[in-house]
Amino acid sequence: MKSMTKLDTRLRGIFPSNFCPGDVLEREIAGPGVVLFRLIKSAEAPLVKARKWRGKVMGAKYRIDPGIIASAIRADRDAR
């Protein structure tokens, strides 16, 4: 299977659908201008135990402040 990928300004590329975020890949330089990526280990989804808290079913033990998330997104957008 051959596919082409163009890198962006941060040297990130889009890989085919058989790769997922979190996969461990091996990079091999096969020759001038030829780079091969091999899948070593597939990403494992973390399992979170559900629990009840104040009448709601929660997945994570700690609550993240929405303000922290919003400021991180804003900082990422401003950096572009």
BELCOR-V502077 format. One record per residue. N is the residue number from 0. RES is the residue in one small letter. OMEGA is omega as a letter, one per 40 degrees, with the letter a starting at -180 (* if undefined). Layout:
BEGIN
{{N	RES	OMEGA} {N	RES	OMEGA}}
END
This chain:
BEGIN
{{0	m	i} {1	k	i} {2	s	a} {3	m	i} {4	t	i} {5	k	a} {6	l	i} {7	d	a} {8	t	i} {9	r	i} {10	l	i} {11	r	i} {12	g	i} {13	i	i} {14	f	i} {15	p	a} {16	s	i} {17	n	i} {18	f	a} {19	c	i} {20	p	a} {21	g	i} {22	d	i} {23	v	a} {24	l	i} {25	e	i} {26	r	i} {27	e	i} {28	i	a} {29	a	a} {30	g	i} {31	p	i} {32	g	a} {33	v	i} {34	v	i} {35	l	i} {36	f	i} {37	r	i} {38	l	i} {39	i	a} {40	k	i} {41	s	i} {42	a	i} {43	e	i} {44	a	i} {45	p	i} {46	l	a} {47	v	a} {48	k	i} {49	a	i} {50	r	i} {51	k	i} {52	w	a} {53	r	i} {54	g	i} {55	k	i} {56	v	a} {57	m	i} {58	g	a} {59	a	a} {60	k	a} {61	y	i} {62	r	i} {63	i	a} {64	d	i} {65	p	i} {66	g	i} {67	i	i} {68	i	a} {69	a	i} {70	s	i} {71	a	i} {72	i	i} {73	r	i} {74	a	i} {75	d	i} {76	r	i} {77	d	a} {78	a	a} {79	r	*}}
END
